[in-house]
Amino acid sequence: MDVQEGKDLRGAKFQGANLQGVNLQKAKLYLANLYEANLRDTNLYEADLQEANLRGANLAGANLQKANLQLADLYVANLQEADLQWANLYGANLQEADLQRANLYGANLQEADLQRTDLRGTDLIKTNFEGANLIEIRFQGANLQGVNFEKANLQGADFQEANLQLANLRGADLTEANFERANLQLANLQEANLQGAELYGAELQEANLQGASLQRAHPKITNIAGTNLEGVNLVGAHHLSIEQLSKVKTLYNAKLDEELLIPLGEKYPTLFEKSN
């Protein structure tokens, strides 16, 4: 099937259709029905797919660079190795979609729903997840350097061995998230909720945790040297040592269990002074 570039296909019905390798560059597919369609390796560069139905569609290897997928329904869609550079996925439904090895460089995923989505090993530099629903998402081994997760819901997210250097996680809900051996150096975690989070072997050097909650978190052998812990809640944090806390930037107004607070106050009183 050969479709002319820029074709007006608004509201078209392609459910279950085989469109593999078809040229749909700049096509107008607003509100199109592509339910379970085969779009493998299809060219959808700058295509308008606003509010399109792509539930269960096969988009593996598809070219979706700069495509407009705002509010599109991509539930359980296959997007493995798809090229989504600078694509607009604002408010899109990507629940349980497979995005392994997809290229999402610069993509906009604000307010999108990616609950239980698979993004293992994906390069997500400059991707915007602000306010997105990312409950139980899989980010194992992903490159998330400098990514924006501000106020995102990341409850139960899996960040094992992910690179989160300089990532913005301000105000994010990271309850029970797994950061085992993750790199969070210089990350912004101000006012983030890390209650019950797994931080075993994570790198948090010089990260900003001002006002964050780490109640019941597991920071065993976590590197927190130079970290800003002003106003942080560490009550009930497991496996936290005096040696670890002695290397942080500040503990001003921090909440600690007495068995840590008293000896730290006696041995390192400057840690509890207002930092400059």
Secondary structure as UniProt FT lines:
FT   TURN            5..6
FT   TURN            10..11
FT   TURN            15..16
FT   TURN            20..21
FT   TURN            25..26
FT   TURN            30..31
FT   TURN            35..36
FT   TURN            40..41
FT   TURN            45..46
FT   TURN            50..51
FT   TURN            55..56
FT   TURN            60..61
FT   TURN            65..66
FT   TURN            70..71
FT   TURN            75..76
FT   TURN            80..81
FT   TURN            85..86
FT   TURN            90..91
FT   TURN            95..96
FT   TURN            100..101
FT   TURN            105..106
FT   TURN            110..111
FT   TURN            115..116
FT   TURN            120..121
FT   TURN            125..126
FT   TURN            130..131
FT   TURN            135..136
FT   TURN            140..141
FT   TURN            145..146
FT   TURN            150..151
FT   TURN            155..156
FT   TURN            160..161
FT   TURN            165..166
FT   TURN            170..171
FT   TURN            175..176
FT   TURN            180..181
FT   TURN            185..186
FT   TURN            190..191
FT   TURN            195..196
FT   TURN            200..201
FT   TURN            205..206
FT   TURN            210..211
FT   TURN            215..216
FT   TURN            220..221
FT   TURN            225..226
FT   TURN            230..231
FT   TURN            235..236
FT   TURN            238..239
FT   HELIX           242..245
FT   TURN            246..247
FT   TURN            252..253
FT   HELIX           258..267
FT   HELIX           269..272
//
